Amino acid sequence: MLKKRVVATLVVKNGIVVQSINFKKYLPIGKPSVAMEYLNQWGVDEIVLIDISASRNIKDPNYSMITRASEKCFVPLTVGGGISKLEHIQKLMHCGADKISLNTAAIHNPELITSAAKIFGDQCIVVSIDAISTAGGYRVYDYLNNNILDISPAIFAKKAVELGAGEILINSVDRDGSYLGFDIELINSVCELVNVPVICCGGAKNADDFVQVFQNTNVSAASAANFFNFFEHSVNITKSGIKRKMDVRLETYADYKENSFDENYRLLKKTDDELKEMLFVRIEKEVI
Amino acid sequence: MKNPRIVIIDYGVGNTYSVSNAIHSLGYKRLKISEKEEEIQNADVLILPGVGAFEACVKNLKERNLISILNEQVLIKKKPILGICVGMQLLASFSEENGMHAGLGWIEGNVKKLVLPKEFPVPHVGWNDVTIKENSPIFNRNAQFSNFYFDHSYFFDCDDIYVAGYSNYGIKVTAAVQKENIFGVQFHPEKSQTNGLKLFRGFLNSI
């Protein structure tokens, strides 16, 4: 059976991974290569790297940063930010990207979706949409020009799919960095109109948010950015929480199957007897 | 073979660097990404990576004059080759992606669009379990029902005797094929973490 994906988004600004809050405030976290290596070891299903400085400063993608970051990434890597030409995509595919994400280009230069899909296949082209809630319903937000467009994210997504997009990444501006959970209503509105996989992003705080979005919408994948960066084993602990309610891929050695959590999915201490017992457990290193 | 010379064929479209990274991490040092005839001739094993539309891939192979070189290396010299994703689909006779296009024709069968009910979004993206059909050498280090990362809108419809593994996504999707020295996988072993690395090891150990 196809498993729901737990995705990590790395927002990169000037070569550094940042925590993004409402697309307005950015706090530094660290090097993309380090974040990538850890997320990979913790068994994340996919990584999305968005370079927000590349598109903002109308620069080409930062190829050397992506090459270095992808070296230890053995899960699919989607790269976005600053992509405006076919040549950019071509180069990125040689730097370790497996899929590319178009956001600004999808608004201002939608023909790129079609021409890119024709060469790289629709499965390679992700269209990322930033959605903002307004009095008149959800609207697409053009973050580069700080402009709210008069089109709903669902219709925009449908058009992108018709042009050749193979996946839709729907990001809630209001929930970004808020820890309020995914915007189920927004996500459902998009899933209803498209027949390609949808990845949602914005608002995740813990395993419960993933379970909720997987159970109440048809998304194929859900993504979190901030909270995955803030504690050790964040991905496998979250997946272990999800696994208690539904099937996800959990194949890391540290799978936390025997641990218990509090209501906020913080790990609870094991009893002294259990810890004592663990002293005698021998773990062989797997040779591939 | 202890330390085979591996060439990842560069035909313009394809996530060559990802494949190279994965194989490199297993300790294989004699590894090249190349389109040069001489280097392909000197290789012990070939890898045909993928991420691309079928038509563009065939066009690029033709433009770089790679088809006759590959035919000689694979069909006459019987060098082992592993096609990944669209690289596997290229092994087929024809593909119907954006019109009918001829492939390398090494394994009889056609590449068809995934036409599925609404609850199965297309492309088929994500981690799916693979039912390993026979003891194919490439899977000899993987457990039955290992999961791998898929990302495709078209699938290889071929005779059952060539199918080495399949996965379920509304229909039986061919996940791996084998015919003598020709291997192909629909999923991306370079992006399937430990399971994928085990597959590369199994494949490279089998030669």
HADDOCK unambig.tbl for C-alpha pairs under 7 A between the chains (distance, minus, plus):
assign (segid A and resid 1 and name CA) (segid B and resid 128 and name CA) 5.65 0.50 0.50
assign (segid A and resid 1 and name CA) (segid B and resid 129 and name CA) 6.07 0.50 0.50
assign (segid A and resid 1 and name CA) (segid B and resid 168 and name CA) 6.32 0.50 0.50
assign (segid A and resid 1 and name CA) (segid B and resid 169 and name CA) 6.95 0.50 0.50
assign (segid A and resid 2 and name CA) (segid B and resid 126 and name CA) 6.56 0.50 0.50
assign (segid A and resid 2 and name CA) (segid B and resid 127 and name CA) 5.78 0.50 0.50
assign (segid A and resid 2 and name CA) (segid B and resid 128 and name CA) 4.44 0.50 0.50
assign (segid A and resid 3 and name CA) (segid B and resid 126 and name CA) 6.73 0.50 0.50
assign (segid A and resid 3 and name CA) (segid B and resid 127 and name CA) 5.67 0.50 0.50
assign (segid A and resid 3 and name CA) (segid B and resid 128 and name CA) 6.30 0.50 0.50
assign (segid A and resid 5 and name CA) (segid B and resid 126 and name CA) 6.72 0.50 0.50
assign (segid A and resid 71 and name CA) (segid B and resid 21 and name CA) 6.13 0.50 0.50
assign (segid A and resid 74 and name CA) (segid B and resid 22 and name CA) 6.81 0.50 0.50
assign (segid A and resid 74 and name CA) (segid B and resid 190 and name CA) 6.15 0.50 0.50
assign (segid A and resid 74 and name CA) (segid B and resid 191 and name CA) 4.65 0.50 0.50
assign (segid A and resid 74 and name CA) (segid B and resid 192 and name CA) 6.36 0.50 0.50
assign (segid A and resid 74 and name CA) (segid B and resid 193 and name CA) 5.01 0.50 0.50
assign (segid A and resid 75 and name CA) (segid B and resid 191 and name CA) 4.24 0.50 0.50
assign (segid A and resid 75 and name CA) (segid B and resid 192 and name CA) 5.80 0.50 0.50
assign (segid A and resid 75 and name CA) (segid B and resid 193 and name CA) 5.96 0.50 0.50
assign (segid A and resid 76 and name CA) (segid B and resid 191 and name CA) 5.29 0.50 0.50
assign (segid A and resid 93 and name CA) (segid B and resid 14 and name CA) 6.51 0.50 0.50
assign (segid A and resid 93 and name CA) (segid B and resid 15 and name CA) 4.98 0.50 0.50
assign (segid A and resid 94 and name CA) (segid B and resid 15 and name CA) 5.86 0.50 0.50
assign (segid A and resid 94 and name CA) (segid B and resid 16 and name CA) 5.96 0.50 0.50
assign (segid A and resid 94 and name CA) (segid B and resid 17 and name CA) 5.31 0.50 0.50
assign (segid A and resid 95 and name CA) (segid B and resid 17 and name CA) 5.91 0.50 0.50
assign (segid A and resid 96 and name CA) (segid B and resid 15 and name CA) 6.40 0.50 0.50
assign (segid A and resid 96 and name CA) (segid B and resid 17 and name CA) 5.14 0.50 0.50
assign (segid A and resid 96 and name CA) (segid B and resid 18 and name CA) 4.84 0.50 0.50
assign (segid A and resid 97 and name CA) (segid B and resid 15 and name CA) 6.76 0.50 0.50
assign (segid A and resid 98 and name CA) (segid B and resid 15 and name CA) 5.98 0.50 0.50
assign (segid A and resid 118 and name CA) (segid B and resid 53 and name CA) 6.09 0.50 0.50
assign (segid A and resid 119 and name CA) (segid B and resid 52 and name CA) 5.82 0.50 0.50
assign (segid A and resid 119 and name CA) (segid B and resid 53 and name CA) 5.28 0.50 0.50
assign (segid A and resid 119 and name CA) (segid B and resid 56 and name CA) 5.42 0.50 0.50
assign (segid A and resid 120 and name CA) (segid B and resid 13 and name CA) 6.74 0.50 0.50
assign (segid A and resid 120 and name CA) (segid B and resid 51 and name CA) 6.01 0.50 0.50
assign (segid A and resid 120 and name CA) (segid B and resid 52 and name CA) 3.60 0.50 0.50
assign (segid A and resid 120 and name CA) (segid B and resid 53 and name CA) 5.09 0.50 0.50
assign (segid A and resid 121 and name CA) (segid B and resid 52 and name CA) 4.75 0.50 0.50
assign (segid A and resid 121 and name CA) (segid B and resid 53 and name CA) 4.17 0.50 0.50
assign (segid A and resid 123 and name CA) (segid B and resid 123 and name CA) 5.88 0.50 0.50
assign (segid A and resid 123 and name CA) (segid B and resid 151 and name CA) 6.06 0.50 0.50
assign (segid A and resid 123 and name CA) (segid B and resid 152 and name CA) 5.65 0.50 0.50
assign (segid A and resid 123 and name CA) (segid B and resid 153 and name CA) 6.61 0.50 0.50
assign (segid A and resid 124 and name CA) (segid B and resid 51 and name CA) 6.96 0.50 0.50
assign (segid A and resid 166 and name CA) (segid B and resid 123 and name CA) 6.21 0.50 0.50
assign (segid A and resid 195 and name CA) (segid B and resid 118 and name CA) 6.77 0.50 0.50
assign (segid A and resid 195 and name CA) (segid B and resid 121 and name CA) 5.12 0.50 0.50
assign (segid A and resid 195 and name CA) (segid B and resid 122 and name CA) 6.59 0.50 0.50
assign (segid A and resid 196 and name CA) (segid B and resid 121 and name CA) 4.76 0.50 0.50
assign (segid A and resid 196 and name CA) (segid B and resid 122 and name CA) 5.13 0.50 0.50
assign (segid A and resid 196 and name CA) (segid B and resid 123 and name CA) 6.21 0.50 0.50
assign (segid A and resid 197 and name CA) (segid B and resid 121 and name CA) 5.50 0.50 0.50
assign (segid A and resid 197 and name CA) (segid B and resid 122 and name CA) 6.83 0.50 0.50
assign (segid A and resid 288 and name CA) (segid B and resid 197 and name CA) 6.96 0.50 0.50
assign (segid A and resid 288 and name CA) (segid B and resid 198 and name CA) 5.59 0.50 0.50
assign (segid A and resid 288 and name CA) (segid B and resid 201 and name CA) 6.94 0.50 0.50
